[in-house]
């Protein structure tokens, strides 16, 4: 029995080695400029890990984007937010590359996408799937141009490599795209956590920020910690690559206790389904309160990330009276540049009595059960396993505002929030919507479903919610031209659109009664039409745009312009 098993192991090893060797040279740089990374794989983002790398485009839009290997365009999606204009190319080696935030596609593809947009009379295409023979590409073909569409914060190319079958995301740097990097990660601060009722840290039962001292490049030490009981650590750390000032994420984080590894987080691949567990991987309450992320070097029981290994007691450390401990936390980037913190701990029991208030309310949550609670005209319903652990929920209604615990508590699932609006007239109901009012002066529209006398929404964010009324119509104005003006020299037609109430929902623009494609930049609040899309007949034309907000208020702008068709 041993010999066949040995042959199997050798075969698997040979195959794996062969695939790895192939992969190193399989993909090329998607740009024709040196790779400068502005965002690394697995970087900590809001509610998710960064699923690819962000390549700098010299602060410009319109750089040529190339197919990184032979294959075919398998999917295209144009969206207002998220990835914006995106392209997916499937390759024979079992991987799919993703190119996002594009300004436009290569001519043939751009023409096809615009035909779909005009057919649907909608800028957003949804997912467009293609079979292998529709748009084949070869390595080095121009497929698109870099941009700043979707939720991008500046011109760049977002680039991903996924397993085609599983859609698991892999670090593109594995495949041979090596940006210059000789800089070690930088530790910013250290947090120590009291993880059990009996735990003490410097005579207190509370999470404590510990001062760091930089000894030399890549080497830090902390103040001595006096502790007892179960404790854990968290760090704020970033990495920089050569030729870029961006604060990037790290590749791995490990912790040693007296020389033995007890924690290791190494992010080389992950699935979209597990990305949400970032809110357990970081100190979420601290992040929500102060907008600073501490990565824990211990694992919460409900955390299902696959990126952990070599865990002892989930990275939680039991400190005993009379013993000394040497803790070392090591951060590495993809190029194995490393930095470490050495933390001395003295096990010392505290006799100080600390009063621990009992956290009880009338609303007890058992994480594995369904729960539904009502106060006044407001009902909240939580599916099974919405919460990561049992707790007492704080739920109050004051002056029409529902206070549902605190937004510093992460959720695994969305809950339903329902308002009984039977006391409002039909006219009043038309203007009403559910808003997050955590910041009372800046209510945030929640997608509101209306059914008879019940308005409801679903959300994964706890906090304050209330009904708000929007009676204001959106604002629409012409840009760079006036009514009854000649604009023959203009290549585009632009309008400014904004809404101060429930937010803009939709817009529809026409020239001479025919729908036109206007691309909306939500950051600049400018919608743009390119005259190259259609040939105009005659010189006098009527432009019309109708804009609506999320409660149905509309505003219509009409203007006459004169333009000679330039060949």
C-alpha positions as CSV (number, residue, x, y, z in Angstrom):
1,X,0.0,0.0,0.0
2,X,2.9,2.4,0.6
3,X,4.3,2.3,-2.9
4,X,1.1,3.5,-4.8
5,X,0.7,6.3,-2.2
6,X,4.3,7.4,-2.7
7,X,3.8,7.5,-6.5
8,X,0.6,9.6,-5.9
9,X,2.5,12.1,-3.8
10,X,5.3,12.4,-6.3
11,X,2.8,12.8,-9.2
12,X,0.9,15.5,-7.3
13,X,4.1,17.3,-6.4
14,X,5.3,17.2,-10.1
15,X,2.0,18.5,-11.3
16,X,1.9,21.3,-8.7
17,X,5.5,22.3,-9.6
18,X,4.7,22.3,-13.2
19,X,1.6,24.6,-12.8
20,X,3.6,27.0,-10.6
21,X,6.4,27.2,-13.1
22,X,4.0,27.9,-15.9
23,X,2.1,30.5,-13.9
24,X,5.2,32.6,-13.3
25,X,5.5,33.5,-17.0
26,X,1.9,33.1,-18.1
27,X,0.6,36.6,-17.4
28,X,2.2,39.9,-18.6
29,X,1.8,43.4,-17.1
30,X,-1.7,44.7,-18.0
31,X,-0.1,48.2,-18.6
32,X,2.9,49.3,-20.8
33,X,4.5,51.1,-17.9
34,X,6.5,49.8,-14.9
35,X,4.3,48.3,-12.2
36,X,3.7,50.8,-9.3
37,X,1.2,49.4,-6.8
38,X,-1.1,51.8,-5.0
39,X,-3.2,49.1,-3.3
40,X,-2.1,45.6,-2.3
41,X,-3.9,42.2,-2.3
42,X,-5.8,41.5,0.9
43,X,-5.5,45.1,2.1
44,X,-8.0,46.1,4.8
45,X,-11.0,47.9,3.3
46,X,-14.5,48.8,4.5
47,X,-16.3,45.4,5.1
48,X,-14.0,43.5,2.8
49,X,-10.4,42.5,1.9
50,X,-9.0,44.1,-1.3
51,X,-9.5,41.5,-4.0
52,X,-6.7,42.5,-6.3
53,X,-3.9,45.0,-6.8
54,X,-4.3,48.7,-7.8
55,X,-1.8,49.8,-10.4
56,X,-0.9,53.4,-10.7
57,X,-1.6,55.0,-14.1
58,X,0.6,58.1,-13.6
59,X,-2.4,60.1,-12.4
60,X,-4.0,59.8,-15.9
61,X,-7.0,58.2,-17.5
62,X,-6.9,56.6,-21.0
63,X,-3.7,54.5,-20.7
64,X,-3.9,51.3,-22.9
65,X,-4.8,48.2,-21.0
66,X,-3.6,44.9,-22.4
67,X,-4.8,41.3,-22.2
68,X,-2.4,39.7,-19.9
69,X,-2.7,36.2,-21.6
70,X,-4.5,34.4,-24.4
71,X,-8.2,33.8,-23.7
72,X,-11.6,35.2,-24.4
73,X,-13.7,38.0,-22.9
74,X,-16.2,36.1,-20.8
75,X,-18.0,38.9,-19.0
76,X,-18.5,42.7,-19.1
77,X,-20.3,44.8,-16.6
78,X,-20.9,48.6,-16.6
79,X,-22.1,49.9,-13.2
80,X,-22.5,53.3,-11.6
81,X,-20.7,52.3,-8.5
82,X,-18.3,49.4,-7.4
83,X,-16.0,48.4,-10.2
84,X,-17.5,50.8,-12.7
85,X,-16.6,49.6,-16.2
86,X,-15.2,46.1,-15.8
87,X,-13.9,43.3,-18.1
88,X,-13.3,39.6,-17.3
89,X,-11.1,37.5,-19.5
90,X,-11.1,33.7,-19.1
91,X,-7.8,31.9,-19.9
92,X,-7.1,28.2,-20.8
93,X,-5.0,27.7,-17.7
94,X,-8.1,27.8,-15.5
95,X,-7.8,31.5,-14.3
96,X,-9.8,34.6,-15.1
97,X,-8.3,38.1,-15.1
98,X,-10.4,41.1,-14.1
99,X,-9.8,44.7,-15.2
100,X,-11.8,47.4,-13.4
101,X,-12.5,51.2,-13.2
102,X,-11.9,51.4,-17.0
103,X,-12.8,54.6,-18.9
104,X,-13.8,52.7,-22.1
105,X,-13.3,49.4,-23.9
106,X,-11.4,48.8,-27.1
107,X,-13.3,50.0,-30.2
108,X,-15.0,46.8,-31.2
109,X,-16.1,46.0,-27.7
110,X,-17.1,49.6,-26.9
111,X,-19.3,49.5,-29.9
112,X,-21.0,46.3,-28.8
113,X,-21.5,47.6,-25.2
114,X,-23.0,50.8,-26.4
115,X,-25.4,48.9,-28.6
116,X,-26.6,47.1,-25.4
117,X,-26.9,50.3,-23.5
118,X,-29.0,52.0,-26.2
119,X,-31.1,48.9,-26.6
120,X,-31.8,48.9,-22.8
121,X,-31.8,52.7,-22.6
122,X,-29.7,52.4,-19.5
123,X,-26.1,53.2,-18.7
124,X,-25.8,50.2,-16.4
125,X,-25.6,47.0,-18.4
126,X,-25.8,44.4,-15.6
127,X,-23.6,41.3,-16.3
128,X,-23.0,40.5,-20.0
129,X,-21.8,37.0,-20.4
130,X,-20.0,35.7,-23.6
131,X,-19.1,32.4,-25.0
132,X,-15.6,31.5,-26.1
133,X,-15.9,32.5,-29.7
134,X,-17.5,35.9,-29.3
135,X,-14.5,38.1,-28.3
136,X,-11.2,36.0,-28.4
137,X,-8.1,37.9,-27.3
138,X,-4.4,37.2,-27.5
139,X,-1.8,38.2,-25.0
140,X,-0.8,41.8,-25.6
141,X,-4.0,42.8,-27.4
142,X,-5.4,46.2,-26.4
143,X,-8.7,45.5,-24.6
144,X,-9.6,48.8,-22.9
145,X,-8.3,52.1,-21.5
146,X,-7.7,52.9,-17.8
147,X,-10.0,55.2,-16.0
148,X,-11.7,56.2,-12.8
149,X,-15.2,54.8,-13.0
150,X,-17.4,53.3,-10.3
151,X,-16.3,53.9,-6.7
152,X,-12.7,54.6,-7.7
153,X,-11.0,57.3,-5.6
154,X,-8.6,58.3,-8.4
155,X,-7.3,57.2,-11.8
156,X,-5.8,53.6,-11.6
157,X,-6.3,50.1,-12.9
158,X,-7.7,47.5,-10.5
159,X,-6.4,44.1,-11.6
160,X,-7.4,40.6,-10.3
161,X,-6.7,37.0,-10.9
162,X,-9.4,34.5,-10.0
163,X,-9.8,30.7,-10.2
164,X,-12.4,30.5,-13.0
165,X,-14.2,27.5,-11.5
166,X,-14.3,28.5,-7.8
167,X,-14.0,32.3,-8.2
168,X,-11.5,32.3,-5.4
169,X,-9.3,35.4,-5.7
170,X,-5.5,35.0,-5.7
171,X,-2.7,37.5,-5.2
172,X,-1.6,38.6,-8.8
173,X,2.0,38.9,-7.5
174,X,2.1,35.1,-7.2
175,X,2.1,35.0,-11.0
176,X,5.2,37.0,-11.6
177,X,4.1,40.6,-11.5
178,X,6.8,42.0,-9.3
179,X,6.7,45.7,-8.4
180,X,9.9,47.1,-6.8
181,X,9.7,46.8,-3.0
182,X,12.6,47.0,-0.6
183,X,10.8,48.8,2.3
184,X,9.8,47.1,5.5
185,X,6.3,47.4,7.0
186,X,5.8,50.2,9.6
187,X,4.1,49.5,13.0
188,X,2.1,52.5,14.1
189,X,0.7,51.3,17.4
190,X,0.0,48.3,19.7
191,X,-3.2,47.4,21.5
192,X,-3.5,44.8,24.3
193,X,-7.0,43.3,25.0
194,X,-8.4,41.9,28.2
195,X,-10.2,38.8,26.9
196,X,-11.7,37.3,30.0
197,X,-13.5,38.7,33.2
198,X,-10.4,37.8,35.3
199,X,-7.9,39.5,33.0
200,X,-5.9,42.5,34.1
201,X,-3.6,44.8,32.1
202,X,-1.5,47.2,34.1
203,X,-4.0,46.9,37.0
204,X,-7.1,47.5,34.8
205,X,-9.7,45.4,33.0
206,X,-9.7,47.3,29.8
207,X,-8.1,47.4,26.4
208,X,-5.0,49.5,26.5
209,X,-2.8,51.1,23.9
210,X,0.9,50.4,24.6
211,X,3.7,52.8,23.6
212,X,6.1,51.6,20.9
213,X,9.8,52.6,20.4
214,X,11.6,52.2,17.1
215,X,15.0,50.7,17.8
216,X,16.1,50.7,14.1
217,X,14.6,50.0,10.7
218,X,12.2,47.1,11.1
219,X,12.7,46.6,14.8
220,X,10.4,47.9,17.6
221,X,10.0,47.4,21.3
222,X,7.1,48.2,23.6
223,X,6.8,49.3,27.2
224,X,6.8,46.5,29.7
225,X,3.3,45.1,30.3
226,X,2.1,43.8,33.7
227,X,-0.8,41.4,33.2
228,X,-2.6,38.3,34.3
229,X,-5.3,36.1,32.8
230,X,-6.3,35.8,29.1
231,X,-5.1,38.6,26.8
232,X,-4.6,39.3,23.1
233,X,-2.9,41.8,20.9
234,X,-3.8,44.0,17.9
235,X,-1.6,46.2,15.7
236,X,-1.9,49.1,13.4
237,X,0.6,48.4,10.6
238,X,1.1,49.4,7.0
239,X,3.5,48.8,4.2
240,X,5.0,50.9,1.4
241,X,6.4,49.9,-1.9
242,X,9.1,51.7,-3.8
243,X,8.1,54.7,-6.0
244,X,4.8,55.2,-4.1
245,X,3.7,57.0,-1.0
246,X,0.5,54.9,-0.5
247,X,0.0,53.2,2.8
248,X,-0.6,49.6,1.7
249,X,-1.6,46.4,3.5
250,X,0.8,43.7,4.6
251,X,1.0,40.1,3.4
252,X,1.3,38.2,6.7
253,X,1.2,38.7,10.4
254,X,2.4,36.3,13.0
255,X,3.0,36.2,16.7
256,X,5.4,34.2,18.8
257,X,5.2,33.5,22.6
258,X,8.5,32.6,24.1
259,X,9.8,31.7,20.6
260,X,6.8,29.5,19.7
261,X,4.4,30.6,16.9
262,X,0.8,30.8,18.2
263,X,-0.7,32.9,15.5
264,X,-0.3,33.3,11.7
265,X,-2.4,35.2,9.2
266,X,-1.2,34.8,5.6
267,X,-3.4,36.2,2.8
268,X,-2.6,34.7,-0.6
269,X,-6.1,33.8,-1.6
270,X,-9.6,34.0,-0.2
271,X,-13.3,33.7,-1.3
272,X,-15.8,36.5,-1.6
273,X,-18.0,34.7,0.9
274,X,-15.4,34.9,3.7
275,X,-14.3,38.5,3.0
276,X,-17.0,39.8,5.4
277,X,-15.2,38.3,8.3
278,X,-12.8,41.2,8.1
279,X,-15.1,42.8,10.7
280,X,-14.0,40.1,13.2
281,X,-10.4,40.1,12.0
282,X,-10.1,43.8,13.0
283,X,-11.1,45.6,16.1
284,X,-14.4,46.7,14.6
285,X,-15.8,48.8,17.5
286,X,-12.5,50.9,17.5
287,X,-12.6,51.3,13.7
288,X,-16.2,52.5,13.7
289,X,-15.5,55.0,16.5
290,X,-12.0,56.3,15.4
291,X,-11.6,55.1,11.7
292,X,-8.4,53.3,12.6
293,X,-7.9,49.6,12.0
294,X,-6.2,47.3,14.5
295,X,-5.6,43.8,13.1
296,X,-6.0,41.3,15.9
297,X,-3.3,38.6,16.5
298,X,-6.0,36.3,17.9
299,X,-9.0,34.7,16.2
300,X,-12.6,35.2,17.3
301,X,-14.6,32.0,17.6
302,X,-17.1,33.0,14.9
303,X,-14.4,34.0,12.4
304,X,-14.4,31.6,9.5
305,X,-11.5,33.1,7.5
306,X,-9.3,30.5,5.8
307,X,-6.2,32.6,6.1
308,X,-5.2,31.5,9.6
309,X,-2.7,28.8,10.4
310,X,-0.5,27.5,13.2
311,X,-3.0,28.8,15.9
312,X,-2.5,27.9,19.5
313,X,-5.6,28.7,21.6
314,X,-6.6,30.9,18.7
315,X,-3.7,33.3,19.5
316,X,-5.1,34.1,22.9
317,X,-2.4,34.1,25.6
318,X,-2.9,33.0,29.2
319,X,-0.6,35.0,31.5
320,X,0.2,33.4,34.8
321,X,1.3,35.2,38.0
322,X,5.1,35.1,38.6
323,X,6.1,34.2,35.0
324,X,7.8,36.4,32.4
325,X,6.8,36.2,28.8
326,X,8.5,37.4,25.6
327,X,6.0,38.2,22.8
328,X,7.1,39.0,19.2
329,X,4.8,40.2,16.5
330,X,6.1,40.0,12.9
331,X,4.7,41.7,9.9
332,X,5.8,40.9,6.3
333,X,5.1,42.1,2.9
334,X,5.0,40.0,-0.3
335,X,8.7,40.5,-0.9
336,X,9.4,39.2,2.6
337,X,10.5,42.5,4.0
338,X,9.7,42.3,7.6
339,X,9.3,44.3,10.8
340,X,8.8,43.0,14.4
341,X,7.8,44.2,17.8
342,X,9.3,42.7,21.0
343,X,6.9,42.9,23.9
344,X,8.0,42.0,27.5
345,X,5.2,40.8,29.8
346,X,5.4,40.2,33.6
347,X,2.8,38.0,35.1
348,X,1.5,40.0,38.0
349,X,-1.8,39.6,39.8
350,X,-3.7,42.8,40.7
351,X,-5.6,43.0,44.0
352,X,-7.5,46.0,42.7
353,X,-11.3,45.3,42.7
354,X,-12.9,46.5,39.5
355,X,-16.6,47.0,39.3
356,X,-18.0,45.4,36.1
357,X,-21.5,46.6,35.3
358,X,-24.0,44.0,34.3
359,X,-25.0,44.4,30.6
360,X,-28.7,43.5,30.6
361,X,-31.8,44.7,28.7
362,X,-35.3,43.3,28.1
363,X,-34.2,42.1,24.6
364,X,-31.9,39.0,24.9
365,X,-30.4,37.7,21.7
366,X,-29.5,34.0,21.3
367,X,-27.3,34.1,18.2
368,X,-28.7,30.9,16.7
369,X,-32.3,31.9,17.0
370,X,-34.7,34.1,15.1
371,X,-35.8,37.3,17.0
372,X,-38.5,39.9,16.5
373,X,-39.1,42.9,18.7
374,X,-41.5,45.8,18.6
375,X,-41.7,49.2,20.2
376,X,-44.4,51.8,19.4
377,X,-44.7,51.8,15.6
378,X,-41.3,50.2,14.9
379,X,-40.5,46.5,14.5
380,X,-37.1,44.9,14.1
381,X,-36.5,41.3,12.9
382,X,-33.2,39.4,13.1
383,X,-32.7,36.1,11.1
384,X,-30.9,33.2,12.7
385,X,-27.1,33.9,13.1
386,X,-27.4,37.6,12.4
387,X,-25.2,38.1,15.5
388,X,-21.8,36.4,16.0
389,X,-22.6,35.8,19.7
390,X,-25.3,36.0,22.3
391,X,-26.0,39.5,23.8
392,X,-28.5,41.8,25.4
393,X,-29.8,44.2,22.7
394,X,-30.4,47.8,23.4
395,X,-33.5,48.9,21.6
396,X,-35.3,52.2,22.3
397,X,-37.7,54.5,20.4
398,X,-37.5,58.2,21.3
399,X,-39.4,60.9,19.4
400,X,-39.8,58.7,16.3
401,X,-36.1,57.6,16.3
402,X,-35.3,54.0,16.7
403,X,-32.0,53.4,18.5
404,X,-31.0,49.9,17.7
405,X,-27.9,49.1,19.8
406,X,-24.8,50.6,18.4
407,X,-23.2,50.6,14.9
408,X,-19.9,49.4,16.5
409,X,-21.3,45.9,16.6
410,X,-20.7,43.9,13.4
411,X,-23.4,41.7,11.9
412,X,-23.2,38.6,9.8
413,X,-26.6,39.1,8.1
414,X,-29.0,41.9,7.3
415,X,-32.0,42.5,9.6
416,X,-35.4,44.0,8.7
417,X,-36.6,47.3,10.1
418,X,-40.3,48.1,9.7
419,X,-42.2,51.3,10.3
420,X,-46.0,51.4,10.7
421,X,-47.1,54.5,8.7
422,X,-50.8,54.2,9.1
423,X,-51.0,57.5,10.8
424,X,-49.8,59.3,7.7
425,X,-51.9,60.5,4.8
426,X,-51.4,59.0,1.4
427,X,-49.8,62.3,0.2
428,X,-47.4,62.3,3.1
429,X,-46.5,58.7,2.5
430,X,-45.3,59.5,-1.0
431,X,-42.6,61.8,0.4
432,X,-41.5,59.5,3.3
433,X,-38.4,57.3,3.4
434,X,-36.4,55.4,6.0
435,X,-33.1,57.0,6.8
436,X,-30.1,56.2,8.9
437,X,-29.9,59.2,11.3
438,X,-26.7,58.3,13.2
439,X,-25.6,61.8,12.1
440,X,-28.9,63.6,12.5
441,X,-28.0,66.6,10.2
442,X,-27.0,64.2,7.4
443,X,-29.7,61.5,7.1
444,X,-28.7,58.7,4.7
445,X,-31.4,57.2,2.5
446,X,-32.1,53.5,3.1
447,X,-33.7,51.6,0.2
448,X,-37.3,51.7,1.3
449,X,-40.0,49.2,0.3
450,X,-43.5,50.5,0.7
451,X,-46.5,48.2,1.2
452,X,-49.8,49.7,2.3
453,X,-49.2,51.0,5.8
454,X,-45.8,49.4,6.3
455,X,-42.5,50.8,5.1
456,X,-39.5,48.5,5.6
457,X,-35.8,48.2,4.8
458,X,-33.0,45.7,5.3
459,X,-29.5,46.6,6.5
460,X,-26.4,45.1,8.2
461,X,-25.7,48.4,10.2
462,X,-27.1,48.9,13.7
463,X,-27.7,52.4,15.0
464,X,-30.3,55.1,14.7
465,X,-33.1,55.1,12.1
466,X,-36.1,57.3,11.5
467,X,-38.7,58.3,8.9
468,X,-37.8,61.4,6.9
469,X,-39.7,63.4,4.4
470,X,-38.3,64.7,1.1
471,X,-40.4,67.4,-0.7
472,X,-37.5,68.9,-2.8
473,X,-37.1,68.0,-6.4
474,X,-33.6,67.3,-7.8
475,X,-31.4,70.1,-9.1
476,X,-30.5,70.1,-12.8
477,X,-28.5,72.7,-14.7
478,X,-26.7,73.1,-18.1
479,X,-22.9,73.1,-18.1
480,X,-20.8,75.0,-20.7
481,X,-23.8,76.1,-22.8
482,X,-27.0,78.0,-22.6
483,X,-30.5,77.6,-24.0
484,X,-30.7,78.5,-27.8
485,X,-26.9,78.6,-28.2
486,X,-24.7,77.3,-31.0
487,X,-22.4,74.6,-29.7
488,X,-20.9,73.2,-32.9
489,X,-17.4,73.2,-31.4
490,X,-18.5,71.1,-28.4
491,X,-17.8,67.4,-28.5
492,X,-19.9,66.7,-25.4
493,X,-23.1,67.8,-23.8
494,X,-23.0,68.1,-20.0
495,X,-25.5,68.7,-17.2
496,X,-25.0,69.0,-13.4
497,X,-27.4,66.8,-11.4
498,X,-27.7,66.7,-7.6
499,X,-30.3,66.0,-4.9
500,X,-30.2,67.2,-1.2
501,X,-33.0,64.9,0.1
502,X,-33.5,61.2,-0.5
503,X,-30.8,61.1,-3.2
504,X,-31.0,60.8,-7.0
505,X,-32.5,57.5,-8.3
506,X,-32.6,57.9,-12.0
507,X,-32.4,60.2,-15.0
508,X,-33.5,59.9,-18.7
509,X,-32.1,62.2,-21.4
510,X,-33.2,62.6,-25.0
511,X,-32.2,64.7,-28.1
512,X,-35.1,65.3,-30.5
513,X,-37.1,62.7,-28.6
514,X,-34.5,59.9,-28.9
515,X,-32.8,58.4,-25.8
516,X,-29.1,59.3,-25.4
517,X,-26.4,57.7,-23.3
518,X,-25.3,60.1,-20.6
519,X,-22.5,58.8,-18.3
520,X,-22.9,60.2,-14.7
521,X,-19.9,61.0,-12.6
522,X,-21.3,60.9,-9.0
523,X,-18.2,62.5,-7.5
524,X,-18.4,65.6,-9.8
525,X,-22.2,65.2,-10.2
526,X,-21.9,65.7,-13.9
527,X,-23.7,63.7,-16.6
528,X,-22.0,63.7,-20.0
529,X,-23.2,62.8,-23.6
530,X,-20.7,62.3,-26.4
531,X,-21.9,63.6,-29.7
532,X,-19.9,60.8,-31.5
533,X,-22.6,58.3,-30.4
534,X,-25.1,59.5,-33.0
535,X,-25.3,61.6,-36.1
536,X,-27.6,64.5,-35.8
537,X,-29.9,65.5,-38.6
538,X,-30.2,69.3,-39.2
539,X,-28.9,72.0,-37.0
540,X,-31.7,72.8,-34.5
541,X,-32.1,70.3,-31.6
542,X,-34.1,69.8,-28.5
543,X,-32.4,68.4,-25.4
544,X,-34.5,67.1,-22.5
545,X,-33.6,65.4,-19.3
546,X,-35.9,64.2,-16.5
547,X,-34.3,63.5,-13.1
548,X,-36.1,61.7,-10.3
549,X,-35.1,61.1,-6.6
550,X,-35.8,58.1,-4.4
551,X,-39.3,59.2,-3.3
552,X,-40.5,60.2,-6.8
553,X,-39.8,63.9,-6.9
554,X,-38.9,64.8,-10.5
555,X,-37.3,67.8,-12.3
556,X,-37.3,68.3,-16.0
557,X,-34.9,70.5,-18.0
558,X,-35.4,71.3,-21.6
559,X,-33.0,73.3,-23.8
560,X,-32.7,74.1,-27.5
561,X,-29.2,74.0,-29.0
562,X,-27.8,74.5,-32.5
563,X,-25.1,72.3,-33.9
564,X,-23.7,71.6,-37.3
565,X,-22.7,68.0,-37.9
566,X,-19.0,68.0,-38.4
567,X,-17.7,65.1,-40.6
